Amino acid sequence: MALEELRKKVLYQNSIEIWIGISTEKKLDWVDTDNYKKFIAFLLKNELKMKQMSICFDESDTASYGGHSKKVFANKLAAINEETSFCYSIKLNDSAIELIRKFNL
């Protein structure tokens, strides 16, 4: 599963990488910013402990997944500038992964 693979890399992960992971598991289009905003709104509503953070994929123009650019996606989110478009740091413990997997569109 994609979320366990992320947790093996680091315990704290950014919400964009987590979004890509859960989108992979659920076969969702991760490049849709509206769906990302719905995902973050779900996490906020369910009071998952998250800390807003800055993220920059600009140092690597090759940062992509599934043929789509993480840099372009992050820049689109930054231009929206709403609570649900921010990037967050999330601790990928068992309870967080369980909640994240409950997200549905």
C-alpha positions in Angstrom: 0.0 0.0 0.0 1.2 3.5 -0.9 0.8 5.0 2.6 2.9 2.3 4.3 5.6 2.9 1.7 5.6 6.6 2.6 5.8 5.8 6.3 8.8 3.6 5.7 10.6 6.6 4.2 9.9 9.1 7.0 7.5 9.3 9.9 6.4 12.9 9.1 5.4 13.4 5.5 3.9 16.4 3.6 0.2 16.3 2.7 0.9 16.5 -1.0 2.9 13.2 -0.9 0.2 11.7 1.3 -2.5 12.9 -1.1 -0.6 11.2 -4.0 -0.4 8.0 -1.9 -4.0 7.8 -1.0 -5.0 8.8 -4.6 -2.9 5.9 -5.8 -4.6 3.5 -3.4 -8.1 4.7 -4.3 -7.3 5.2 -8.0 -8.2 9.0 -7.9 -6.8 11.7 -10.1 -4.2 13.4 -7.8 -3.6 16.4 -10.0 -7.1 17.7 -9.4 -6.7 20.6 -6.9 -10.4 20.6 -6.0 -10.1 16.9 -4.8 -6.9 17.8 -2.8 -8.9 20.6 -1.1 -11.7 18.2 -0.3 -9.1 15.8 1.2 -7.6 18.5 3.4 -11.0 19.8 4.4 -11.8 16.2 5.5 -8.6 16.0 7.6 -9.3 19.4 9.2 -12.9 18.5 9.9 -11.8 15.3 11.6 -9.1 17.3 13.6 -6.1 15.4 12.4 -3.0 17.0 14.0 -1.3 18.8 11.1 1.2 21.7 10.9 1.1 24.0 8.0 4.4 24.1 6.1 6.1 25.5 3.1 7.0 23.2 0.3 9.0 23.7 -2.8 9.4 21.3 -5.6 11.1 24.0 -7.7 14.6 22.8 -6.9 13.8 19.7 -9.0 11.8 20.1 -12.2 11.8 16.3 -12.5 9.7 15.9 -9.4 6.8 14.1 -10.9 4.5 11.1 -10.3 2.4 9.3 -12.9 3.6 11.7 -15.6 2.4 14.8 -13.8 4.5 17.5 -12.2 4.4 17.9 -8.4 5.9 21.3 -8.9 3.0 22.5 -11.1 0.5 21.0 -8.7 2.1 22.7 -5.7 2.2 26.0 -7.5 -1.5 25.7 -8.4 -2.3 25.1 -4.8 -0.2 28.0 -3.6 -2.0 30.3 -6.0 -5.4 29.4 -4.4 -4.1 30.5 -1.0 -6.9 29.0 1.2 -6.7 26.8 4.3 -7.6 23.7 2.3 -4.9 24.4 -0.4 -2.0 24.7 2.0 0.6 22.0 2.5 0.8 20.3 5.9 3.2 18.1 7.8 1.4 15.0 9.0 2.7 12.2 11.3 1.9 9.0 9.6 1.1 6.9 12.6 -1.6 4.1 12.6 -4.5 6.3 13.6 -3.6 9.0 11.0 -3.4 6.3 8.2 -6.7 4.9 9.4 -8.4 8.3 9.1 -6.8 9.1 5.8 -8.1 5.9 4.3 -11.6 6.8 5.3 -11.6 9.8 2.9 -13.9 9.4 -0.1 -15.0 11.8 -2.8 
